[in-house]
Amino acid sequence: MRRRFESAVADVPQAIKNPEEAGPPIIQTEKASHRFSSDAGVYDLTFYVPRGVIFGLIGPSGCGKTTTVRMLTGMYKPTSGKVMVLGQEPHRFTSSTREKIGYMPQHFVLYPMLSVAENFNFSAALYGLGLFRLMHRQHQLLKFVELYNQRHRITSKLSGGMQRRLQLACALAHDPELIFADEPTAGVDPVLRSKFWEHFRELRNAGKTLFVTTQYVAEAENCDLVGIMRAGRLLYIDTPQDLRRKAFGGDLVRIVVDPARAREAAQLLSNQPTVKDARQAYAQQDLILVSTEDAASALPNLLSTLRDHGIDVRESEQYASPFDEVFLELVKREGE
């Protein structure tokens, strides 16, 4: 388990491991708000996004994710605070700055009676791509989203998932350096969701920066940085690994024992100096979840303690809790 964790850390972009080497952030906000009324909008958003990462904004429907994207792209002007994207205020973007941004909206906005290729060509022409470059980008990007063989099909005849992939290709037509994707995986099946994230990682690895919103909390695992949003406010921003540690106070260890002695085992482990918390799982009476600063170094001592007291350990491992549990834990804590 420890080896896999170290591998995941190694995959973190340099912009996160060494932010001082990444240069100015591509997005920066300071107490930015956009209010529709006294109880609707987004409030006091302060965060930054370094270049070359996937930033995921997660939260339930209606929490303010789309409003945030619209403020960052200049469709909404902040009613207070400061927003800077690519070094400019979004509502004052120059045309050359806008050309550096790709935007994939939440809802389908292309022309249903045009073919896949015609929709792509129209989007590319808006950015002034010449014929040779346009045809090159069409071939490249429709292959990228696996629609090249469907390029002559009328868009209205495509499945919902294919339409979403076409929208991604159109957003990338002019080779932007910053890509906003608002709920790109909404309403698509798990296999296609996985393909979208595969595309996003390829773009990130090519040096692009992505700002992705999603209500599928588990998709946070695919991001380099994650912002957790609720009721128009950002509650937390961190890497998925560090958000998991914040939620549970450190690394988690999963230990399965005889259910008749599980309560005793939890009490014994909670008294250990390296343990922050040890609790018996509600839905599985033989399972003990232990929070500790470093699972790899603590686990041998935990097992030794239980065996010294005659408690048989049936299973033990470092445990990476699903991000749904992380999200609920952090939101519950903030609510309290």
C-alpha positions in Angstrom: 0.0 0.0 0.0 2.8 2.4 0.9 4.4 1.8 -2.5 1.3 2.7 -4.4 0.8 5.9 -2.3 4.4 7.0 -3.1 3.7 6.4 -6.8 0.6 8.6 -6.6 2.6 11.4 -5.0 5.2 11.1 -7.8 2.5 11.8 -10.4 1.6 15.2 -8.8 2.5 18.0 -11.2 5.6 20.0 -10.5 3.4 23.1 -10.1 1.9 21.6 -6.9 5.1 20.0 -5.5 7.1 23.2 -6.0 4.7 26.1 -6.5 7.5 28.6 -6.2 8.9 27.3 -9.5 5.6 27.4 -11.4 5.4 31.1 -11.9 2.3 33.3 -11.5 -1.0 31.4 -11.1 -3.2 31.2 -14.1 -6.3 32.0 -12.0 -6.3 34.0 -8.8 -9.3 35.3 -6.8 -9.4 37.3 -3.6 -12.7 37.5 -1.6 -14.6 37.4 -4.9 -18.4 37.3 -4.8 -21.2 37.5 -7.3 -24.6 38.0 -5.6 -28.0 37.5 -7.4 -29.8 38.3 -4.1 -29.2 38.3 -0.4 -29.3 34.5 -0.3 -28.2 33.4 -3.8 -24.7 33.6 -5.4 -21.1 32.8 -4.6 -19.3 34.5 -1.7 -15.8 35.4 -0.7 -14.0 33.0 -3.0 -10.2 33.2 -2.4 -8.0 30.7 -4.2 -5.4 30.3 -6.9 -4.8 27.7 -9.7 -1.2 27.1 -10.8 -0.4 26.4 -14.4 -0.4 22.9 -15.7 -2.8 21.2 -13.3 -6.4 19.9 -13.2 -8.4 21.9 -10.7 -11.6 20.2 -9.8 -14.5 22.2 -8.2 -16.8 19.7 -6.6 -20.1 20.0 -4.8 -23.9 19.3 -5.1 -26.0 20.8 -7.8 -26.9 24.4 -7.2 -23.9 25.1 -4.9 -22.4 27.8 -7.2 -20.0 25.9 -9.5 -21.4 27.2 -12.8 -21.7 30.8 -11.3 -18.0 30.5 -10.4 -17.0 29.4 -13.9 -19.1 32.3 -15.4 -17.3 34.8 -13.2 -13.9 33.4 -14.2 -14.7 33.6 -17.9 -16.1 37.1 -17.7 -19.8 36.3 -18.3 -20.5 37.6 -14.7 -18.7 40.5 -13.2 -17.9 40.1 -9.5 -20.0 42.3 -7.3 -17.1 42.5 -4.8 -13.6 41.2 -4.5 -11.0 40.6 -7.2 -10.7 38.0 -10.0 -7.6 37.7 -12.2 -7.3 35.1 -15.1 -4.3 35.0 -17.3 -3.2 38.3 -15.7 -6.4 40.2 -16.6 -9.8 40.9 -15.1 -12.2 38.5 -17.0 -14.8 41.2 -17.8 -12.0 43.2 -19.4 -10.4 40.4 -21.4 -8.7 41.5 -24.6 -9.5 39.4 -27.7 -6.0 37.9 -27.6 -6.5 36.7 -24.0 -9.9 35.2 -24.9 -8.2 33.2 -27.6 -6.2 31.4 -24.9 -9.3 30.1 -23.2 -11.5 27.1 -24.2 -15.0 26.7 -22.7 -17.1 23.6 -22.6 -20.5 24.7 -21.2 -22.8 22.5 -19.0 -25.5 22.2 -21.6 -25.3 21.3 -25.3 -25.0 24.5 -27.4 -24.0 23.3 -30.9 -26.1 23.1 -34.0 -28.1 19.9 -34.1 -28.7 19.9 -37.9 -25.0 20.3 -38.8 -22.7 17.3 -39.0 -19.9 16.7 -36.5 -17.3 18.1 -38.9 -19.4 21.1 -39.7 -20.0 22.0 -36.1 -16.2 21.7 -35.5 -15.4 23.8 -38.5 -17.8 26.5 -37.4 -16.3 26.6 -33.9 -12.7 26.7 -35.3 -13.6 29.5 -37.8 -14.8 31.7 -35.0 -11.1 31.9 -33.9 -9.9 32.6 -37.4 -8.2 29.3 -38.2 -7.1 29.1 -41.8 -8.2 26.2 -43.9 -5.0 24.1 -43.6 -4.8 24.5 -39.8 -8.6 24.0 -39.5 -8.4 20.6 -41.3 -5.4 19.6 -39.3 -7.1 20.4 -36.0 -10.3 18.7 -37.1 -8.5 15.5 -37.9 -6.4 15.7 -34.7 -9.2 16.5 -32.3 -12.0 14.3 -33.7 -9.5 11.5 -33.4 -8.7 12.6 -29.9 -12.4 12.4 -28.8 -13.0 9.3 -30.9 -15.4 10.9 -33.3 -13.4 11.0 -36.5 -15.3 8.0 -38.0 -18.6 9.8 -37.1 -17.6 13.2 -38.6 -20.3 13.1 -41.3 -23.1 12.2 -38.9 -25.8 14.8 -38.1 -25.2 16.0 -34.6 -28.8 15.5 -33.5 -28.4 11.8 -34.3 -25.5 11.4 -31.9 -25.9 10.0 -28.4 -25.6 12.4 -25.4 -22.2 11.2 -24.7 -21.0 11.7 -28.2 -22.4 15.3 -28.2 -20.4 16.0 -25.0 -17.2 14.7 -26.7 -17.9 16.9 -29.7 -18.3 19.9 -27.4 -14.9 19.1 -25.9 -13.3 19.0 -29.3 -14.9 22.3 -30.3 -13.6 23.9 -27.1 -10.1 22.8 -28.0 -10.2 23.8 -31.6 -8.0 26.8 -31.2 -5.5 25.1 -28.9 -6.2 27.1 -25.7 -3.9 27.0 -22.8 -6.7 27.3 -20.2 -9.8 25.1 -20.5 -13.0 25.4 -18.5 -15.2 22.3 -18.5 -18.5 22.8 -16.7 -20.0 19.5 -15.6 -18.5 17.6 -18.6 -19.4 14.2 -17.3 -23.0 15.0 -16.2 -25.5 12.4 -17.5 -22.9 10.1 -19.1 -22.1 6.5 -18.3 -19.2 5.5 -16.1 -17.1 4.2 -19.0 -17.4 7.5 -20.9 -16.7 9.4 -17.7 -13.4 7.5 -17.4 -12.6 8.4 -21.0 -13.2 12.1 -20.4 -10.8 12.1 -17.5 -8.3 10.2 -19.6 -8.5 13.1 -22.2 -8.1 15.7 -19.4 -5.0 14.0 -18.1 -3.5 14.0 -21.6 -4.2 17.7 -22.0 -2.7 18.4 -18.5 0.4 16.4 -19.5 0.7 18.5 -22.7 1.0 21.6 -20.5 -2.7 22.8 -20.5 -4.5 23.9 -17.3 -8.0 22.6 -16.7 -10.7 24.0 -14.4 -13.4 21.2 -14.2 -16.6 21.3 -12.2 -18.5 18.1 -11.2 -21.2 16.9 -8.9 -19.7 13.4 -9.0 -17.7 13.7 -5.8 -15.6 10.5 -6.5 -14.1 12.3 -9.6 -12.0 14.4 -7.2 -9.5 11.5 -7.3 -8.7 12.5 -10.9 -7.7 16.1 -10.0 -4.5 17.5 -8.9 -6.2 20.2 -6.7 -9.7 20.0 -5.4 -12.0 22.8 -4.2 -15.0 21.6 -2.1 -18.0 23.9 -2.5 -21.3 24.2 -0.6 -24.0 26.8 -0.6 -21.9 29.3 -2.6 -18.8 29.1 -0.5 -15.5 27.2 -0.8 -14.9 25.1 2.3 -11.6 23.5 1.5 -8.9 23.5 -1.3 -6.1 20.9 -1.3 -4.8 17.8 -3.1 -7.1 14.8 -2.9 -4.5 13.1 -0.6 -4.4 16.0 1.8 -8.1 16.4 1.9 -8.4 12.8 2.9 -5.9 13.3 5.7 -7.8 16.5 6.8 -11.1 14.5 6.9 -9.8 11.7 9.1 -6.9 13.3 10.9 -4.2 11.4 9.1 -3.7 8.1 7.3 -6.4 5.4 7.8 -5.7 1.8 8.7 -8.3 -0.9 8.3 -8.1 -3.8 10.8 -10.6 -6.7 10.9 -10.8 -8.7 14.2 -13.1 -11.1 15.9 -16.4 -9.1 16.2 -16.8 -10.2 19.9 -13.6 -8.3 20.7 -13.9 -5.4 18.3 -14.9 -2.9 20.9 -12.1 -3.9 23.2 -9.7 -3.7 20.2 -10.8 -0.2 19.3 -10.3 0.9 22.9 -6.8 -0.6 23.1 -5.8 1.1 19.8 -7.2 4.4 20.8 -4.8 4.5 23.8 -1.7 4.1 21.6 0.4 7.2 21.3 0.6 7.1 17.5 -3.2 6.8 17.2 -5.4 9.9 16.7 -8.7 8.0 16.6 -9.9 4.3 16.5 -13.5 3.4 16.0 -15.6 0.4 15.4 -17.3 0.6 12.0 -21.1 1.0 12.4 -22.0 -1.2 9.4 -19.4 -3.9 9.9 -18.9 -4.9 13.6 -15.6 -6.7 13.1 -13.9 -3.7 11.4 -11.8 -1.1 13.2 -10.8 2.1 11.4 -7.7 3.7 12.9 -6.5 7.2 12.1 -2.7 7.7 12.5 -0.1 10.1 11.4 1.8 7.6 9.2 0.1 4.2 8.5 3.2 2.4 7.3 5.2 3.1 10.4 2.3 2.7 12.8 0.8 -0.5 11.5 3.3 -3.1 12.9 2.9 -1.6 16.4 -0.9 -1.7 16.2 -0.9 -5.3 15.2 1.6 -6.2 17.9 -0.6 -4.5 20.5 -3.6 -6.5 19.5 -1.8 -9.8 19.4 -0.2 -9.1 22.8 -3.7 -9.0 24.2 -4.7 -12.2 22.4 -6.9 -10.5 19.8 -6.6 -12.3 16.4 -6.1 -10.0 13.4 -7.8 -11.3 10.4 -7.0 -8.5 7.9 -5.0 -5.3 8.0 -4.1 -2.7 5.4 -3.7 1.0 4.8 -7.1 2.2 3.7 -7.8 4.9 1.2 -11.5 5.9 1.9 -13.7 6.6 -1.1 -13.9 10.3 -1.8 -17.6 10.3 -1.1 -16.8 9.6 2.5 -14.1 12.3 2.5 -16.6 14.9 1.1 -19.3 14.0 3.7 -16.9 14.1 6.6 -15.5 17.5 5.6 -19.0 19.0 4.9 -20.3 17.6 8.2 -17.4 19.1 10.1 -17.9 22.5 8.5 -21.7 22.3 9.2 -21.0 21.7 12.8 
